[in-house]
């Protein structure tokens, strides 16, 4: 149980609608509910700076994490970033699929991961990614990109170290085709290891998004141009439907737009009322799709808000990320009519950095099988912030000694309130 939720009224009609299955139009796969577990980076795979071939193997903790979510009645679960090259990572701890580094151990851990997520009947989807210019310089000072537009350096308190980025080298035709082959290998390997499908990460400033953005694509040749307006995004989604893509997840934001600062992001009042951050954007896209299933992710905190968005035609399914980390059984609780709102986390919504760090700590707890912090309790929020400062110092001193401490820290609740089991 959590101390406080965003509201308390339950509505069985809302529960029934959100518990409905969706049949994918082309693969004919069927989701058990309208919920999609949206991506959060877990940082629970192996990392070996001196031997990249040993990096990116899913840990037993990562397997356990997906087993927990697999019990929560999600229709689909999308994994965190699975990278396609060991030198092109968003951060240490990313899972990796790269043909030269295939081993029986790596394949077995991916098989275990896919099976864990499907334990309760969810479809397990692997998100395949290439960070491009968003790879930190300590991993790769010479990233590849759509163009040579460098990402602004950031102080990233999520992993408690500065993020300095190199200037990307624009990909030539041969380089693009090589990356296409890497995507193809990861896709084929996802199939071999039991995943139900893949999601290509085309948002948040990653490589595919860079080719679609006027900010990062200044090419003039075959791969030039950008998508500037919702109308063009809708046309892209129609093209994806023509290619028989089962679903698209509509979301938004980039490293630079968010700025990872405390004072530059806050939802407008109109956004708070409708909950979905990107609803206005989705309104011009989803009605154009007749077969491909649109999911909308970002901002949902109540079953009523989710249902209103579905009934308005903005989406068919609902993606949730952080709410499913505060309360891992949230979809199940909603579908069964026991609750109707997410945990009311007592962190400022505009403080993206701290909320992501808090979510990471909660994921680490789930992965270790210990109770999850209830951040609707102001006292626990204070404990978390104090622990984050202590961990920051420990991580910094380890870094001075050349020790990379990857992943999130562990913090058990002071009282066993939100029990993991």
BAMI-684340 format. One record per atom (N, C-alpha, C): residue in one letter; x, y, z. Coordinates in steps of 0.2 Angstrom, whole numbers, plus 5000, padded with zeros to 4 digits. Layout:
% residues N
AXYZ
...
% end
This chain:
% residues 421
X500449945000
X500050005000
X500450065000
X500250124997
X500550184997
X500250235001
X500550285004
X500250325008
X499750375005
X499850394999
X499350444996
X499350434988
X498850434985
X498750434978
X498450494976
X498450504969
X498150574966
X497450574967
X497050524969
X496350524970
X496150464973
X495450454974
X495250394978
X494650354974
X494350394970
X493650364967
X493850314962
X493550254962
X493650204957
X492950204953
X493050184947
X492550174942
X492650114938
X492150064939
X492250004936
X492250004928
X491850054925
X491850064918
X492550084915
X492850124919
X493550144917
X494050084918
X493950044923
X494349984924
X494249934918
X493649924916
X493449874911
X493749894904
X493749964903
X493949984896
X494749974896
X495049994901
X495849994902
X496049914902
X495649874904
X495749804904
X495649764897
X495349804892
X495249774886
X495849754882
X495849704879
X496349674874
X496349714868
X496949724865
X497049754858
X497349704854
X497149684848
X497449644843
X497849684838
X498449674838
X498949704833
X498749694826
X498749744822
X498349734815
X498749684810
X499449684811
X499749644806
X500049574808
X500349584814
X500649514817
X500049474820
X499549504822
X498949474825
X499049454832
X499649484835
X499749474842
X499149514846
X499049484852
X498549514856
X498749534863
X498649594865
X498849624871
X498349604876
X498549594883
X498049574888
X497649634891
X497949694889
X497649754892
X497849814887
X497549874889
X497749934885
X498449964888
X498749944893
X499349974896
X499949944892
X500349994891
X501049984889
X501550004894
X502049964896
X502549984901
X503050024897
X503050094897
X503550134893
X504250124896
X504750144892
X505450134894
X505750184899
X506150154903
X506550184908
X507250154907
X507750184907
X508450154907
X508550124913
X508750064913
X508850024920
X509550024922
X510050024917
X510750024919
X510949964923
X510749904921
X510849844925
X511149784921
X511449804915
X511849754911
X512549764913
X513049714911
X513749714913
X514049774909
X514649794912
X515049854909
X515749834910
X516149834905
X516849824906
X517249874901
X517449934904
X517749984899
X518349964895
X518749914898
X519349884895
X519149834890
X518649804891
X518449744886
X517649754884
X517549794879
X516849814877
X516449744875
X516849694873
X516449634871
X516149604877
X516349624883
X515949594889
X515449634892
X515349694889
X514849744891
X514149724888
X513649744892
X512949734889
X512549674890
X512849624894
X512449564896
X511949574901
X511349564900
X510849574905
X511049534912
X510949574917
X511149544924
X510449504927
X510649464932
X510049424935
X509549474938
X509849534940
X509349584943
X508949614937
X509149624932
X508749644926
X508249594924
X508349534925
X507849484923
X507349484929
X507549494935
X507049494940
X506549554940
X506849614937
X506449674937
X505949664932
X506049624926
X505549614921
X505049564923
X505249514927
X504749474930
X504249504935
X504549554938
X504049594943
X503549634938
X503749664933
X503249704929
X502849654925
X503149594924
X502749544920
X502149514924
X502149534930
X501549514934
X500949564935
X501049624931
X500649674933
X500149694928
X499949644923
X499449654918
X499549704913
X500149724911
X500349764906
X500149724899
X499849754894
X499749724888
X500449714884
X500849764885
X501549764882
X502049794887
X502649764887
X503149784891
X503749804886
X503949864886
X504549884881
X505149894886
X505649854884
X506249864888
X506649924887
X507049944892
X507549994891
X507949984885
X508350044884
X508750044878
X509149974877
X509149944871
X509649894870
X510049914864
X510649934865
X511049964860
X511349914855
X511549944849
X511749894844
X512449904843
X512849934847
X513649934846
X513849954853
X514449914855
X514649924862
X515049994863
X515150024858
X515550094859
X515050144857
X514350134856
X513850184855
X513350174861
X513450194867
X512950184872
X512750254875
X512150254877
X511850304881
X512250314888
X512350254891
X512750254897
X512950184899
X513450184903
X513650114906
X513050074909
X513050014908
X512449974910
X511949964905
X511949994899
X511449974894
X511549904892
X511049874890
X511049804887
X511349814879
X511649764877
X511949774870
X511849704866
X511649714860
X511649664855
X512049684849
X512649644848
X513149664843
X513449594840
X513349584834
X513549514831
X514249494833
X514749534833
X515449504834
X515449484842
X515049504846
X515049494853
X514549444856
X514249404851
X513749354853
X514049294856
X513749274862
X514049224866
X513449184869
X513549124870
X512949084873
X512649114880
X513149144884
X512949174890
X512449234888
X512649284884
X512249334882
X511549314879
X511549264875
X510949244872
X510449214878
X510749184882
X510349154888
X510049204892
X510449254894
X510149314898
X509649344895
X509649354888
X509149394884
X508549344884
X508649284884
X508049234884
X507749234890
X508149234896
X507849244902
X507449304903
X507749354901
X507349424901
X506749424898
X506649394892
X506049394888
X505549354891
X505749294894
X505349254897
X505049284904
X505449314907
X505249354913
X504649404912
X504749444907
X504249494906
X503549464903
X503649394901
X503049364898
X502649324903
X502949324910
X502649274914
X501949274916
X501649344915
X500949344916
X500549364910
X500849344904
X500449354898
X500549414894
X501049464896
X501149524893
X501549504886
X501549544881
X501949544876
X502649584878
X503149554876
X503849574878
X504149604872
X504249674872
X504549714866
X505249734868
X505749724863
X506349754864
X506449824861
X506649874865
X506749934861
X507549934859
X507649944853
X508249944850
X508450014848
X509050034850
X509250104850
X509950114848
X510150174845
X510750204844
X510850274847
X511250294851
X511250354854
X511550414850
X511950394845
X512250444841
X512650494845
X512450564844
X512850614848
X512750614855
X512250574858
X512150574865
X512550514869
X513050494866
X513550454869
X514050494873
X514150484880
X514650524883
X515350514881
X515750564882
X516450564879
X516850514882
X516750494888
X517150444892
X517050374889
X516450364885
X516350304882
X516550304875
X516450364871
X516650374865
X516750444863
X517350474862
X517450544861
X517250564853
X517150504849
X517050524842
X516350484840
X515850514842
X515150484840
X515050494833
X514550454830
X514250464824
X513550494824
X513450534819
X512750564819
X512450584812
X511850604812
X511550624806
X511950684803
X512150734807
X512650784805
X513150804810
X513450854810
X514050864815
X513850914820
X513150914822
X512950954827
X513050924834
X513450964838
X513650934844
X513050944850
X513050894854
X512550904860
X512850954865
X512450994868
X512751034873
X512850994879
X513451004882
X513650974888
X513250984894
X513150934898
X512650944903
X512950914910
X512750944916
X512850914922
X512250864924
X512350804923
X511850754924
X511850724931
X511450744935
X511350714942
X511050644942
X510750624936
X510450564936
X510950504938
X511550514934
X512050464936
X512650494940
X512450564942
X512950594946
X513650604944
X513650624937
X514350644934
X514150684928
X514650724927
X514550774921
X514450734915
X514050754910
X514050724904
X514350774898
X514950754896
X515250794891
X515150754884
X515050784879
X514950744873
X515450774867
X515550724863
X516050744857
X515650764851
X515950794847
X515650824841
X515550764836
X514950744834
X514850694829
X515150694822
X515350644820
X515550634813
X514950614809
X514750654803
X514150634799
X514250574796
X513750534796
X513750464793
X513750474786
X514250434782
X514150424775
X513650364773
X513550354767
X513150304765
X513350234767
X513950224767
X514250154769
X514050144777
X514150204781
X514050204788
X513350194790
X512950224786
X512150214787
X511950144786
X512250114780
X512050044779
X512349994784
X512950014787
X513149974792
X512749974798
X512450034800
X512050034806
X511350004804
X511150004798
X510549964796
X510649894798
X511249864796
X511349794797
X511349784804
X511649824809
X511649814816
X510949814819
X510549864816
X509849854818
X509549794816
X509649764810
X509349704808
X509649644812
X510249644814
X510549594818
X510149594825
X510049654828
X509749654835
X509049634834
X508649644829
X507949624828
X507949554827
X508349524823
X508349454822
X508549414829
X508949444832
X509149414839
X508649414844
X508249474844
X507649484848
X507149424847
X507049404840
X506649354839
X506949284841
X507549274840
X507849214842
X507849204850
X507849254854
X507849254861
X507149254864
X506649254860
X505949244863
X505549314863
X505849364861
X505449434861
X504849424856
X504349464858
X503749464854
X503749514848
X504249564849
X504349614844
X504849664846
X504949714842
X505449764843
X505149834842
X505449884846
X505249954845
X505849984843
X505850024837
X506450064835
X506350134839
X506850154843
X506850214847
X506950274842
X506450304840
X506450364836
X506250424839
X506350434845
X506250494849
X506850514854
X506750574857
X507150594863
X507850604860
X507950624854
X508650644851
X509050584849
X508850524849
X509250464847
X509350474840
X509750424837
X509950434830
X509350434825
X508850394825
X508350404821
X507950474821
X507850494827
X507550554828
X508050614826
X508650604826
X509150654823
X509050664816
X508950614812
X508850614805
X508150644803
X507650644808
X507050674807
X506950744810
X507450774813
X507450844816
X507850894812
X507550954811
X507951004808
X508451034812
X508451024819
X509051044823
X509651004822
X509550934820
X510150894820
X510250864813
X509850884808
X509950854801
X510050914797
X510650934795
X510750984790
X511050954784
X510950894782
X511150864776
X510750884770
X511050884765
X510750914759
X510650854753
X510850794755
X510850744750
X510250694751
X510350634750
X509850584750
X509550574757
X509850584762
X509550584769
X509450644772
X509450704768
X509250764771
X508550774772
X508450834775
X507750854777
X507550834784
X506950854786
X506750844793
X505950844793
X505650824799
X504950834800
X504850884805
X504450934803
X504451004806
X503751014810
X503250984807
X502550994809
X502150934811
X501650934815
X501250874816
X500950844810
X500850884805
X500550864799
X501050814796
X501750834796
X502250784793
X502350724797
X502250734804
X502350674808
X501750624806
X501150654805
X500550614804
X500750574797
X501050604792
X501250574786
X501750524787
X502150534791
X502650484793
X502350414796
X501850434801
X501550374804
X501050334799
X500850374794
X500450334788
X500950294784
X501550314783
X502050274779
X502250214783
X502250224790
X502450164794
X501850114794
X501250144794
X500650094793
X500650054787
X500850094781
X500950064775
X501450004775
X501950014779
X502549964780
X502349904785
X501649904787
X501449854792
X501749854799
X501849914801
X502049924808
X501449924813
X501549874818
X500949864822
X500749924826
X501249954829
X501050014834
X501550064834
X501350124836
X501850184837
X501650204844
X502250224847
X502150254854
X502250334853
X501850374854
X501850444853
X502150474860
X502750514859
X503050544865
X503450604863
X503850624867
X504250684864
X504750704869
X505150764867
X505650784871
X506350764869
X506850804870
X507550794869
X507950814875
X508550794875
X509050814881
X509050894881
X509050924875
X509150994876
X508551034877
X507951004875
X507351034876
X507151034883
X507250974887
X507150974894
X507651014898
X508351014895
X508851054898
X509051014904
X508750964907
X508950934913
X509050984919
X508651034918
X508651084924
X508051084928
X508051124933
X507451124938
X506951174936
X507051224932
X506651274931
X506451284924
X506551244919
X506351254912
X505851204910
X505551164914
X505051124912
X504451114917
X503951134915
X503351124919
X502751124915
X502251074916
X501651064911
X501251124912
X500951154907
X500451204907
X499851184911
X499451224913
X498851214917
X498351164913
X498351184906
X497851144902
X498151074901
X498751064902
X499050994901
X498950954908
X498950994913
X498850954920
X498050934920
X497650974917
X496950954917
X496850884913
X497150884907
X497050824903
X497550774904
X498050784908
X498550734910
X499050724905
X498850704899
X499350684894
X499750744891
X500450734892
X500850794890
X500750804883
X500750754878
X500750764871
X500150754868
X499550764871
X498850744869
X498750794863
X498850854863
X498750894857
X499150874851
X499750854852
X500150824846
X499850764844
X499550724848
X499350654846
X498650664842
X498250724844
X497650734841
X497650734834
X498250764831
X498250774824
X498550714820
X498750664824
X499050604821
X498650544822
X498350524827
X498050464828
X497450454824
X497050504823
X496450494818
X496650474811
X497250484809
X497550464802
X497650394802
X497750364807
X497950294807
X497350244807
X497250204803
X496650154802
X496850084805
X497450064805
X497650004807
X498150004812
X498750034811
X499250044816
X498950074823
X499150044828
X498950054835
X499350114838
X499050174839
X499350224843
X499350224850
X499950224854
X499950224861
X500250294862
X499950324868
X500150394870
X500550384877
X501150414878
X501450404884
X501650474887
X501650484893
X501850544896
X501350584900
X501350584907
X500950624911
X500350594914
X500150534912
X499550494915
X499650484922
X499150504926
X499150484933
X498450454936
X497950454931
X497350434934
X496950394928
X496550344930
X496150304926
X495750344922
X495450394925
X494950434922
X495250474916
X495850504917
X496250534912
X496450494907
X496650434908
X496750384903
X496150374898
X495650354902
X495050334898
X494750394894
X494750454896
X494550514893
X495050524886
X495650514887
X496050514881
X495950464876
X495850404878
X495650354873
X494950364870
X494450384874
X493850404871
X493850464866
X494350504867
X494350564863
X494650544856
X494950484855
X495250464849
X495950484848
X496250504854
X496950524853
X497450464853
X497150404856
X497650344856
X497150284858
X497450224857
X497050164858
X497350134865
X497950154867
X498250124872
X498650174876
X498850164882
X499150204887
X499850184889
X500350224888
X501050214891
X501150244897
X501450204902
X501650234908
X502350204910
X502750254913
X503450234914
X503550244922
X503650304924
X503750314931
X503250294936
X502550304934
X502050274939
X502050204940
X502350164935
X502450094936
X503050074940
X503450124941
X504050104945
X503850124953
X503450174954
X503250194961
X502750134963
X502350104959
X501850054960
X501850004955
X502249954956
X502349904950
X501749874948
X501249864952
X500649824951
X500049874948
X500249934947
X499749984945
X499249964940
X499449934934
X498949914929
X498449864932
X498749814935
X498349764938
X497849794943
X498049834947
X497649874953
X497049904949
X497249944944
X496749984940
X496249934937
X496449884933
X496049844929
X495549804934
X495849784940
X495349744945
X494949794949
X494949864948
X494549904951
X494749924958
X495349904960
X495549924967
X495849994968
X496150024963
X496350094963
X496150124957
X496250184957
X496050224950
X496650274949
X497050284953
X497650334952
X498250314954
X498750344951
X499450324953
X499650354960
X500250334962
X500550364968
X500650434967
X500450474972
X500550544972
X501250564975
X501750564970
X502450564972
X502650644974
X502850654980
X502950714983
X503650744981
X503750744974
X504350774971
X504050824966
X504450884966
X504150934961
X504150904954
X503550904950
X503550874943
X504050914939
X504250974940
X504751004935
X505450984936
X505550954942
X506250924944
X506350854940
X506450854934
X506450794930
X507050754933
X507650784934
X508250754936
X508150704942
X507850744947
X507750704954
X507250654953
X506650664949
X506150614948
X506450554945
X506850564940
X507150504936
X507650464941
X508050504945
X508450464949
X508050424954
X507450454957
X507050424962
X506750354958
X506550364952
X506250304949
X506850254948
X507450274946
X507950224946
X508050184952
X508050224958
X508150184965
X507550134966
X506950154964
X506450114965
X506450044960
X506750054954
X506850004950
X507349954953
X507949984956
X508449944959
X508149904964
X507749934968
X507349894974
X506949834971
X506549844966
X506149794963
X506649734961
X507149754957
X507649704955
X507949664960
X508049694966
X508349664972
X507849624976
X507249634975
X506749604979
X506649634986
X506749694986
X506649734993
X506049784992
X505749804997
X505249854997
X505449914993
X504949944990
X505050004986
X504950064990
X505350114989
X505150184993
X504450204991
X504150234996
X503450264995
X503650334995
X503650364989
X503850434988
X503250484989
X502650454991
X502050494993
X502150515000
X502550485003
X502750505011
X503250555011
X503150615013
X503650675013
X504250655017
X504150615022
X504750595026
X505250545022
X504950505018
X505350465014
X505650505008
X505350555006
X505650595001
X506250635004
X506250655010
X506850685013
X507350635014
X507250575016
X507750525017
X508050505010
X507650505005
X507950494998
X508350544996
X508150614997
X508650664995
X509250664999
X509250655005
X509850645009
X510350595007
X510050535005
X510350475003
X510650494996
X510350524992
X510650544985
X511250584986
X511250634990
X511850674992
X512450634994
X512250584998
X512850545001
X513150504995
X512650474991
X512850434986
X513250474981
X513050534980
X513450584975
X514150584977
X514250594983
X514950604986
X515350544985
X515050484987
X515350414986
X515550404979
X515050414974
X515150404967
X515750454965
X515750514967
X516250564965
X516950534967
X517050514973
X517650494975
X517950434972
X517450384971
X517650324967
X517850344960
X517550394957
X517750414950
X518450444950
X518650484956
X519350504956
X519850454956
X519650394959
X520050334959
X520050294953
X519650314948
X519650274942
X519150224942
X518650224947
X518150174947
X517450194945
X517150164940
X516550184937
X515950144941
X515650184945
X515050144949
X514450154945
X514250104941
X513650114937
X513050094940
X512450124937
X511850104940
X511550154945
X511050134948
X510750174954
X510850144960
X510850184965
X510950164972
X510450124975
X510550094981
X510050054984
X509850094991
X509150104992
X508950134998
X508250095000
X508250065005
X507650025008
X507250075012
X506550065012
X506150115015
X506250105023
X506150165026
X506150155034
X505650115037
X505050105033
X504550065035
X504350025029
X504149965031
X503949915025
X503249935023
X503149995019
X502450015017
X502349985010
X502749995005
X502549974998
X502949914997
X502749854999
X503049794999
X503149774992
X503749744990
X503849724983
X503449664982
X503349614986
X502949554985
X502249564987
% end
